[in-house]
Amino acid sequence: MAEDQISLPYLMVMMVVSVLVIRYLFFSSPATPPSSARSPEIIMRSRESAVERIQQMFPQADRRSLLWDLQRNGGNIHNTTERILAGRLETPPVTFQPPPPPGRPAANPSLTPGARPADKASQPDLITRYNLKSKLGAEEAESKSKGWSSNRDERQASLQRRRDEMILAARRKMQAKMAAEQASG
């Protein structure tokens, strides 16, 4: 009968070993490192390859939208594919500017942050673009609205006059709005 009893230290050792075996089998960490430990270059390469795979299936899908969705769902191709099939692929916000595809230059240089000041300098404001400085100070006389003319030159002149009036009216409205903001602020 003395041999049928289990000692307390033996029971404790068996329990600790059992807990360690169960923990190792069911709660061990995966063999691959977590995504937070991977470098940004590896993450971008994997997303680029995922975008290429998705664009092979759905050539109409925009690369920027695909990158945005993959970034939001942790790079899960299956979820992005399901969103495309369901028509629920969201357009990314304007602030999301992915890097250009590897090996290719940027398709639209105006999307890169460094090119914006040069882009603004190459396109003058509407007042300069349409030579409206002379009309800026003078109030517009009432427009001659005879209706739609059959003469092409008269129609073109009428449309240009209306365009000029709209640009000047928008400028006056913006100046009044800015003046009101300055007065209240």
N, C-alpha and C positions, 0 to 999 in steps of 0.2 A: 503494500500500500504506500509506502514511502516513495517508491519509484513512480507512482501515478501522479504525484503532485508536481506542478510547474513552479519554479522559483520566480520571484518577482523580478530580479535582474534579467533573467532569460526572457520573460514576457515583455519587458521594456525594450530590449534589443530587437525583438521580433517586430514590435510595433514601429520602431524607428525605421527599420529596414523596409517594412511594408509601405510606410508613408513616402520614403525616398523613391521606391520603385514606382509607386503610383504617380508621384509628382513627375518623375522622369518620363514615364510613358504618356501621360495625358496633358501635362502642363509645361512641356519643354518648349523653348523658343524655336522658331523656324530656323532652318539651315541658312537661309539668305539673310543678310543684314536688313534691318528695317530701312524704309525709304528715307528717313531723316538722316541716316548715317551715310547715304550715298552722296556722291559729289553732284553739284548742279549740272556738270557736263554730261554725266551718265544719265541723269534724269532727262535732260533735253534731247539726247540721242535716242533714248527709248521713246520719248513722245514723238519725235520726228519719224521714227520707224512706224509708230502706231498711226500717225497721220497718213503716211504713205500707204499703209495697208487699208485704212478706211477709204482713202481717196481712190484706191483701185476698185473698191466695191461701189462707191458713190462718187463719181467724178464731179458731180454738180455741187458737192459740199465744199464750202469755203475753208481754206486752210486755217485762217485766223479763228473762225468759229469752232473748228475741230480742236485746235490747240487750247482754246478757252474752256471747252467742255472737258477735255482730258485733264486740264489743270484742276478744274473744280471737282472732278470725281476720282482723283488720284491715279489717273492713267488707265482706267478701266475701259478697254476697247468695247467690251460687250455692252456696257451701259450707254456709251456714246452711239453705238450702232442702233440700239433700241430707240434712243431719242430721235435719231434720223428717220428711222422707219415710222415712228409715230408722228413725225412732223413737229416735234417739240424741241428741236435744237435751237438754243437761244443765241441771239446775236451778242457778241461781246461788247462791253462798254467801250467808249471812245478811248479811255485811258489805257486799255489793254493793247500794248504794242509788242507782239512777239518778235523775236529776232528773225532775220531773213533765213530762208532755207540754206543749209550748208552747201557750199560750192557755188552758190548763185548770188549775184548782187541783189540789193533791195529793189523790188519791183517798182515801188513808188517812193522816190526820195523825199516827198513832202511828209511821209509818215514818220520819218526818223526825227527825233527831237532836235538834232543839231542843224537840220536843214530849214527849219521854220523861219528864222530871221532872214535868210537869203531869199526865201520864197515870198515873204512879205515885201521885201524891198523891190523885187522884180514886178510886183503887181501894185500899181498906185491906187489910191482911193478913187471912188467913182467921180468925184468932182474934177480931179485931174484927168482921169481917163476920158471923160466926155467933154472936156474943156468948158466947164460950167462956172469958172471963177468970175467971169464977167456978170453972170446972172445971179451970183450968190448974194450980193448986197441989194440988188434991185428987187422989188416986189414984182411978182408975176402979174402981167396984165391978164384980163380974162381971156381964156383960150377960145380960139375960133373953132367951134365945133359945128361943122357943116354936115356932118354925117360921113358916110363912107364914099370916098371919091372913086371914080373909075380910072383916074389918072394914077399911074404907078408912082410917079415922083411926089404928087400931093399926098398920097397915102403914106409914103416913106417919111416925108417931112412931118406929117401929122403924128405918126407913131414916135418919131424922134422927139418931137415937142412934148408929147405925153410922157415919154420916158424921162426927159429932163425935169418935167414938173414933178413927177413922182420921186425922183432922186432928191430934188431940193426940198420937197415937203417932208420926206423922211429925215433929212438933215435937220430941218427946223424942229421937227418933233423930238429928235434925239437931243438937240441942244436944249430945248425946253425941259426935257426930262432930267438932263444932267444939272441944269440950273436949279430945278426943284429939289433934287437930291442934295445939292450943295447947301441950299438954303435951309433944308430941314436938318442937315447933319452938322 
